[in-house]
Amino acid sequence: MSPSSMNGKVAVVTGASKGIGRAIAERLAADGCDCFLIARSADALAEVAEAIEATGRRAGWAAVDLGALDGVEEAAAAARERFGRVDILVNCAGDTKAGAFPAQPDADWMAGFALKFHGAVRLTRALWPLLVESHGTVINIGGAAAYSPAPGFMIGGAVNAALAHFTKALSKQGLMDDVNVNIVHPGMTASDRMRRLLEQQAEAQGISVEEATAKSEAASGIRRIGTPEDVATTVAFLCDPAARHIQGVQIAVDGGATDGLH
C-alpha cells in the first residue's frame, strides 16, 4: 500500500505498550499515521511514543485501565485533546486468563470481559462521533479461540466470540454511518502474552511450559509461530482506503490453524 494514502490520519491503538498492539501502532506510524497509544504502563507507552516520534510522526498516550469506565473516558478525552480527531481505532487490549474451568474464579471471568470486551465497546462508543466525522475505521483484535472452544481457555474463547458478534453488529451501524468495522483473529503469536497463557495452561494440565508449547504447536499443525508483525500487516491493510469495501468480516491470522469455515 502507499504510505501517502494513510498520511496524516490519526490512529488510536489500545494495548499499545508491547506485543501485537505495539507492532500495530508502529506499522501504522510507518504508513503515515499519527498515533495515540493506550495501555496501563506509563513507562512502556512513553517508550513507544518516543520511537514513533523518532520517525517524524506525532504521538500521544494515556496510561489507564480500560477495564473501568472512568479509564475509558479519560483515554477518550485525552485522545480528543491531543489530536482533535480520530480516523482509526484499533481495540487490541486484552488479558484473559487460561486455566482449568473448575478452578477459575469468578473474578477471572469478570476481568476478562471488563478489559477486552467492555473496554472495546465503551471506547468505540466514546470515539464513535469522531469516527463518523472522519468516515473512519474500527479494527477489533479478537483471537482464534473464538472459533475453537477448549476447556483450558474458556474465558478467552467466550470473550473473543462476544467481540466478534459485537464487531459484526457494529459493522451494520457502520454501513449507516460510513465507518468501516472488521475484526482480526490472531492465532499463536510470539509475545509475552502467549508465554503467560502457556504458563497458565501448563499449570492447569500439570506439565512443563515446554511441553505445553510443543503440545499447542502440534495441535495447530502450522508451519511456524506467528509474529506481531503478521497481525500488524493485516490491520494496516484493512485501515487503508484501498480496503474500504471489506466490511464486517473476520480474518484469522493463524497460519491455517483454525479448522472449518468462517
C-alpha positions as CSV (number, residue, x, y, z in Angstrom):
1,M,0.0,0.0,0.0
2,S,1.1,3.6,-0.5
3,P,2.1,5.4,2.7
4,S,0.6,8.6,1.2
5,S,-2.9,7.1,1.5
6,M,-2.6,7.0,5.3
7,N,-0.5,10.1,5.7
8,G,-1.8,12.4,8.4
9,K,-4.5,10.0,9.7
10,V,-4.9,9.7,13.5
11,A,-4.9,6.1,14.9
12,V,-5.9,5.2,18.5
13,V,-4.4,1.9,19.5
14,T,-5.1,0.1,22.8
15,G,-2.8,-2.4,24.3
16,A,-0.1,-0.5,22.5
17,S,2.7,-0.8,25.1
18,K,4.0,-4.2,23.8
19,G,3.4,-7.2,21.6
20,I,0.7,-7.1,18.9
21,G,-0.6,-3.6,20.0
22,R,2.9,-2.0,19.8
23,A,3.5,-3.7,16.4
24,I,0.3,-2.3,15.1
25,A,1.0,1.2,16.3
26,E,4.5,1.2,14.8
27,R,3.2,-0.2,11.5
28,L,0.5,2.5,11.2
29,A,3.1,5.2,12.1
30,A,5.4,3.8,9.4
31,D,2.5,4.1,6.9
32,G,2.0,7.8,7.8
33,C,-0.4,7.8,10.8
34,D,-0.1,9.9,14.0
35,C,-0.8,7.6,16.9
36,F,-2.5,7.8,20.3
37,L,-1.4,4.9,22.5
38,I,-3.4,3.4,25.4
39,A,-2.3,0.8,27.9
40,R,-1.6,0.6,31.7
41,S,2.1,1.2,31.8
42,A,3.2,4.8,31.5
43,D,6.9,3.9,31.1
44,A,6.2,1.5,28.3
45,L,3.9,3.9,26.5
46,A,6.4,6.7,26.7
47,E,9.0,4.4,25.1
48,V,6.7,3.5,22.2
49,A,5.7,7.1,21.7
50,E,9.3,8.2,21.6
51,A,10.1,5.5,19.0
52,I,7.2,6.7,16.9
53,E,8.1,10.4,17.2
54,A,11.6,9.5,16.1
55,T,10.2,8.5,12.7
56,G,8.7,12.0,12.3
57,R,5.1,11.1,13.2
58,R,3.3,12.6,16.2
59,A,2.3,10.5,19.2
60,G,0.4,10.8,22.4
61,W,-0.6,8.4,25.1
62,A,-2.7,7.7,28.2
63,A,-1.9,5.2,30.9
64,V,-5.3,4.0,32.1
65,D,-7.2,0.8,33.0
66,L,-9.7,0.3,30.1
67,G,-11.4,-2.3,32.3
68,A,-13.1,0.6,34.1
69,L,-15.5,3.1,32.7
70,D,-13.6,6.1,34.1
71,G,-10.4,4.8,32.5
72,V,-12.1,4.7,29.1
73,E,-13.5,8.1,29.5
74,E,-10.1,9.5,30.5
75,A,-8.4,7.9,27.5
76,A,-11.1,9.2,25.0
77,A,-10.8,12.7,26.4
78,A,-7.0,12.6,26.2
79,A,-7.1,11.4,22.5
80,R,-9.5,14.2,21.6
81,E,-7.4,16.8,23.4
82,R,-4.2,15.6,21.8
83,F,-5.3,15.4,18.2
84,G,-8.9,16.7,17.8
85,R,-9.8,13.8,15.5
86,V,-9.7,10.0,15.2
87,D,-9.6,8.2,11.8
88,I,-8.7,4.7,13.1
89,L,-9.4,2.9,16.3
90,V,-7.7,-0.5,17.0
91,N,-9.0,-2.2,20.1
92,C,-6.2,-4.6,21.0
93,A,-6.1,-4.5,24.8
94,G,-6.8,-7.8,26.5
95,D,-5.6,-10.1,29.2
96,T,-7.9,-13.1,29.5
97,K,-6.5,-15.9,31.6
98,A,-6.2,-19.6,30.7
99,G,-6.8,-22.4,33.2
100,A,-8.9,-25.4,34.2
101,F,-12.6,-24.4,34.4
102,P,-13.4,-25.8,37.8
103,A,-10.5,-23.9,39.3
104,Q,-11.0,-20.5,37.7
105,P,-12.6,-17.9,40.0
106,D,-15.5,-15.6,39.1
107,A,-13.0,-12.7,39.2
108,D,-11.1,-14.1,36.2
109,W,-14.3,-14.1,34.1
110,M,-15.2,-10.6,35.1
111,A,-11.8,-9.2,34.5
112,G,-11.5,-10.9,31.1
113,F,-14.8,-9.4,29.9
114,A,-14.1,-6.0,31.6
115,L,-10.9,-5.2,29.7
116,K,-11.2,-6.9,26.3
117,F,-14.9,-6.8,25.6
118,H,-16.4,-3.9,27.7
119,G,-13.3,-1.8,27.2
120,A,-13.6,-2.1,23.4
121,V,-17.3,-1.4,23.5
122,R,-17.0,1.6,25.7
123,L,-14.0,3.2,23.9
124,T,-15.7,2.6,20.5
125,R,-18.9,4.3,21.7
126,A,-16.9,7.2,23.2
127,L,-15.0,7.8,19.9
128,W,-17.8,6.9,17.5
129,P,-18.8,10.6,16.8
130,L,-15.2,11.3,15.7
131,L,-15.0,8.2,13.6
132,V,-18.3,9.1,11.9
133,E,-17.0,12.6,11.2
134,S,-13.8,11.2,9.6
135,H,-15.5,8.3,7.9
136,G,-13.1,6.2,9.9
137,T,-12.2,2.6,10.6
138,V,-12.5,0.3,13.6
139,I,-10.4,-2.9,13.8
140,N,-11.0,-5.2,16.8
141,I,-8.3,-7.7,17.7
142,G,-10.0,-10.9,18.9
143,G,-8.4,-14.3,18.8
144,A,-8.6,-17.7,17.1
145,A,-10.1,-19.2,20.2
146,A,-13.4,-17.5,19.1
147,Y,-13.7,-20.5,16.6
148,S,-12.1,-23.2,18.7
149,P,-13.7,-23.8,22.1
150,A,-11.4,-25.5,24.5
151,P,-11.7,-26.4,28.2
152,G,-8.4,-24.7,29.1
153,F,-9.3,-21.4,27.5
154,M,-13.0,-20.8,28.1
155,I,-12.7,-17.2,29.1
156,G,-10.6,-16.2,26.1
157,G,-12.8,-18.1,23.7
158,A,-16.0,-16.6,25.1
159,V,-14.7,-13.0,25.1
160,N,-13.4,-13.4,21.6
161,A,-16.7,-14.8,20.4
162,A,-18.6,-11.9,22.1
163,L,-16.2,-9.4,20.5
164,A,-16.8,-11.0,17.1
165,H,-20.5,-10.7,17.5
166,F,-20.2,-7.1,18.6
167,T,-18.0,-6.4,15.6
168,K,-20.5,-7.8,13.1
169,A,-23.4,-5.9,14.6
170,L,-21.3,-2.7,14.7
171,S,-20.4,-3.1,11.0
172,K,-24.1,-2.8,10.3
173,Q,-24.2,0.5,12.2
174,G,-21.0,1.4,10.3
175,L,-22.8,1.0,7.0
176,M,-25.3,3.6,8.1
177,D,-22.6,6.0,9.5
178,D,-19.9,5.3,6.9
179,V,-17.4,3.7,9.3
180,N,-15.6,0.6,8.4
181,V,-15.6,-2.2,11.0
182,N,-13.7,-5.5,10.9
183,I,-12.1,-8.0,13.3
184,V,-8.8,-9.8,13.1
185,H,-8.2,-13.1,15.0
186,P,-4.6,-13.9,15.7
187,G,-3.6,-17.4,16.4
188,M,-0.4,-18.5,18.3
189,T,1.7,-15.3,18.2
190,A,5.1,-14.9,19.8
191,S,4.6,-12.4,22.7
192,D,4.8,-12.0,26.4
193,R,1.1,-12.7,26.5
194,M,1.4,-16.1,24.7
195,R,4.1,-17.1,27.2
196,R,1.8,-16.3,30.1
197,L,-1.0,-18.2,28.5
198,L,1.2,-21.2,28.0
199,E,2.4,-21.0,31.6
200,Q,-1.3,-21.0,32.8
201,Q,-2.1,-23.9,30.5
202,A,0.9,-25.8,31.7
203,E,-0.1,-25.3,35.4
204,A,-3.7,-26.4,34.7
205,Q,-2.5,-29.5,32.9
206,G,0.3,-30.4,35.3
207,I,3.0,-30.3,32.6
208,S,6.0,-28.1,31.8
209,V,5.8,-24.9,29.8
210,E,7.9,-26.5,27.1
211,E,5.5,-29.5,26.9
212,A,2.5,-27.1,26.7
213,T,4.2,-25.2,23.9
214,A,5.0,-28.4,22.0
215,K,1.5,-29.7,22.5
216,S,-0.1,-26.5,21.2
217,E,2.2,-26.3,18.2
218,A,1.5,-30.0,17.3
219,A,-2.2,-29.5,17.6
220,S,-2.2,-26.4,15.4
221,G,-0.3,-28.0,12.5
222,I,1.1,-24.7,11.5
223,R,4.5,-24.0,9.8
224,R,5.6,-21.5,12.4
225,I,4.5,-19.4,15.3
226,G,3.1,-16.1,14.2
227,T,4.7,-12.7,14.9
228,P,3.1,-9.4,16.0
229,E,4.1,-8.0,12.6
230,D,2.0,-10.6,10.8
231,V,-1.1,-9.2,12.6
232,A,0.1,-5.6,12.1
233,T,0.4,-6.1,8.4
234,T,-3.2,-7.3,8.2
235,V,-4.5,-4.4,10.3
236,A,-2.6,-1.9,8.2
237,F,-4.2,-3.3,5.0
238,L,-7.7,-3.1,6.5
239,C,-7.1,0.5,7.5
240,D,-6.0,1.5,4.0
241,P,-8.7,3.2,1.9
242,A,-8.0,0.6,-0.8
243,A,-9.6,-2.0,1.6
244,R,-12.8,0.1,2.1
245,H,-15.1,-2.5,0.5
246,I,-14.1,-5.0,3.2
247,Q,-16.8,-4.6,5.9
248,G,-17.9,-6.7,8.8
249,V,-15.5,-9.6,8.2
250,Q,-13.4,-11.8,10.5
251,I,-9.9,-12.5,9.3
252,A,-7.9,-15.2,11.0
253,V,-4.1,-14.6,11.1
254,D,-3.2,-18.0,12.4
255,G,-1.1,-19.8,9.8
256,G,-4.1,-22.0,8.9
257,A,-4.6,-23.5,12.3
258,T,-8.3,-22.8,12.5
259,D,-10.4,-25.7,11.3
260,G,-13.7,-25.3,9.5
261,L,-15.3,-22.4,7.6
262,H,-15.9,-19.0,8.9
